Amino acid sequence: MTQKIQVGTILMSGWPQLFDLQVQKDHYSGIWSVVETMDGLALDPKVRSAGWNFFFVASEIKAMFFGAIGARGIERALRRILVKVKQENFNGLEVTGIVAKRFLGLPYAVVTAHSRHLQHNCYLGPDARRLSQLDTAKT
C-alpha cells in the first residue's frame, strides 16, 4: 500500500471491460485497486461513453483516526470504510475528504468517502448491485 491516497482518489473492486478504456490501475489492498491519474469527474465520461453507468451515492461514509494526518492513519481509516462499502455490494469508492481536527488539544483526522458503483444496468437497487457483482466475478 504505497499509493498516496488523497481527496479525489477512486478505488474499485472488479474491473469488467474497463481494460478497453485504457484505465491505469494499481493494486491497493485485497480486492481493491486504485485508479491512477483520474478522479471521478475524469473517469465518469469514459465509463459512460463505453455504455456503462458509474453511480455516485450521496450518503457519506466516515472513519476517524487519532494523530496527525499520515499515510498509515489514512490507510487504517480507509480499510474500515472499504469494509462498509463492500457490505453494501458497491464496487467503488471515492475519497471526498481528509480533514485534520483537534479535540482538547488531541489531534485526530476524519476521512470521508462516497460509494461509487460501476455496472451496465441503469438501476441501482440492491438486487442490481448484487447481480453486477456476480457478473464481475464471472469476467
N, C-alpha and C positions, 0 to 999 in steps of 0.2 A: 504494500500500500504506500507507494512513494509519490502518487499523484498529489498535486496541490489542489485541495477542494476549496472552492470559492463560490461566491454568490453567482448563480447562473449555471453552475455545473449540472449536467444531466447524467444520471446513472440509469442503466437499463439492464433488465434480465431477459434474456431471449431476444434474438435478432432475426426474426423471419424476414427474408427478402431484403434486408437492409444492405446487404453487401452490394446490391445493384446500385445503391445510392452513393457508393464510394464514401461511406461514413467511416472515419477512423475511430477505433475504439481501443481501449486498453483495459485489461483485467483489473478489477479493484478488490473485490472480496467475495468469496463464494461464487455465486452465480451472477454477481453484479459486475458490470463493466462501465467505464467512464467514456462518454462521448468526448473525443478530443476536438479542439478547435471550433466547437459550435455550442451555442446556447440554445434555449428553447425557441427563441424567435428566428434563428437561422435554420434550425432543423425542421420546424413545422412546415414551411413551404415545400421543402424537398420531399417530405413524407406525403403531403397531400398531392403533389404532382405525380407520385408513384401510385396513387389510388388508395392510400391508407389513411386512417384517421389517427391523430395524435392529440388525445384529450388532456386538458389541464383541469384538475379537480380543485375546486375553490377552497375546500377545508384545509386548514393549516395543520401541520404536524410539527411538534416542538420537542426538543430534548435539551437538557441543561447539563453543564458540567462546571465544576469548581476549578478555579485557577485562571491564569491568563490564556488568551487565545493562542493556541498552538496546534500543530498538526495532530498530535496524539489525542488531545481533548476533542478536537473536531471529529476525528475518526471514531472515537468511542460513542459520541453523541449520534453520529451518522449510522453506526451499527444498530443502535436502538430504534432509530427512525426506519431503517430498512426492514426490520422485523415487523413493524406495524404496517408498512406498505405491502409486504408480501402476504400478510394475513388477510388483507382486503382484496387479494388477487389482482393487484395492479402490477404492471411490469416496468414501470418507470418512476423516476423521482427527479425533481428539480430543486436544488438548494436555492432558497429565496432570501435567506438572511443568516448572518453570523454577527452577533452583537455582543460586545463586552459590557458588563454591568458590575455594580458594586452594591453590597448589602452589608451594613455595619462595618465597612472597611474591607470586607472579604470580596475578592474578585471572583466573578463567575461569568459564564457566557451562555448564550442561548442560540441554538442552531434551529432555524425554521426551514421547512420544505413543503412542497406541494406534490401530491401524487400525479404522475403522468401515466397515460396508458396508450399503447400502440396496438391497433387492430384494424382489420378490414371493415368490419361491421360498423355502422354509424350509431348504434345503440350501446350505451354504456352500462346497462343493468348488470347485476351480479352474475346472472347466468351467461350473458355475453362475455363477461370478463373471464369466467371460468372456462368457457369453450375456447376463447382465444388463447388461453394459457395451454390448453391441451393441443391446439393446432401448432403452437410454437414448439412444444415438446416433440412433435412428430417431424418437424422440418429440420 
